[in-house]
Amino acid sequence: MKARLFAILITTFFALPSTLFAQDSADGLWNFVMTGPAGEVTAVVDIYSDGSVIIGQFDLGDGRIWPISNGTLNGNTISFSLARGDSGVTYQMTATIEGDKATGKATAMGTTAEWAMTRAE
């Protein structure tokens, strides 16, 4: 009986932290995709959280790096602003993270588009 209880406790001890981390963490590299009027936009997104604040950047390739600003993390919900290069357009981005996937909406200039991210391997 003691051995069985010990095995259950050990299994719970090792399984629980990874489950919690996967559900709540925005940290890491993500593969981003959004379809808009000009076609599909893809990027590698690097996110780091410090408490309820997130920082990071979108790497769209060809030297185009768009930094995340005003980033917040509230449970499994992220929100941030993303200035589109020198165009003067700023997207307001929100998403819900569920494990290794995030789905959200981007709003700019009166238009809203859906987007998604998956954790990079």
Residue pairs with C-beta under 8 A, 6 or more apart in sequence:
22 99
22 100
23 76
23 97
23 98
23 99
24 75
24 76
24 97
25 49
25 97
26 47
26 49
26 54
26 73
26 78
26 97
26 102
27 47
27 48
27 49
28 46
28 47
28 119
28 120
29 44
29 45
29 46
29 119
29 120
30 44
30 45
30 46
30 47
30 102
30 117
30 118
30 119
30 120
31 42
31 43
31 44
31 45
31 117
31 118
31 119
31 120
32 41
32 42
32 43
32 44
32 45
32 58
32 115
32 116
32 117
33 40
33 41
33 42
33 115
33 116
33 117
34 40
34 41
34 106
34 113
34 114
34 115
34 116
35 41
35 113
35 114
36 113
37 111
41 60
42 60
43 58
43 59
43 60
43 61
43 66
44 58
44 59
44 120
45 56
45 57
45 58
45 59
45 117
46 56
46 57
46 59
47 54
47 55
47 56
47 68
47 71
47 78
48 54
48 55
48 56
49 73
51 73
52 72
52 73
52 74
53 71
53 72
53 73
54 68
54 71
54 72
54 73
54 78
54 80
55 68
55 71
56 67
56 68
56 71
57 65
57 66
57 67
57 68
58 65
58 66
58 67
58 68
58 82
59 65
60 66
64 85
66 82
66 83
66 84
66 85
67 83
68 80
68 81
68 82
69 80
69 81
69 82
69 83
70 79
70 80
70 81
71 78
71 79
71 80
71 81
72 78
72 79
72 80
76 96
76 97
76 98
77 94
77 95
77 96
77 97
78 93
78 94
78 95
78 97
78 102
78 104
79 92
79 93
79 94
79 95
80 93
81 90
81 91
81 92
81 93
82 90
82 91
82 93
82 106
83 89
83 90
83 91
84 90
84 91
84 108
89 108
89 109
90 108
91 106
91 107
91 108
92 106
92 107
92 108
93 104
93 105
93 106
93 115
94 104
94 105
95 102
95 103
95 104
95 105
95 115
95 117
96 102
96 103
96 104
100 118
100 119
101 116
101 117
101 118
101 119
102 116
102 117
102 118
103 114
103 115
103 116
104 114
104 115
104 116
105 112
105 113
105 114
105 115
106 112
106 113
106 114
106 115
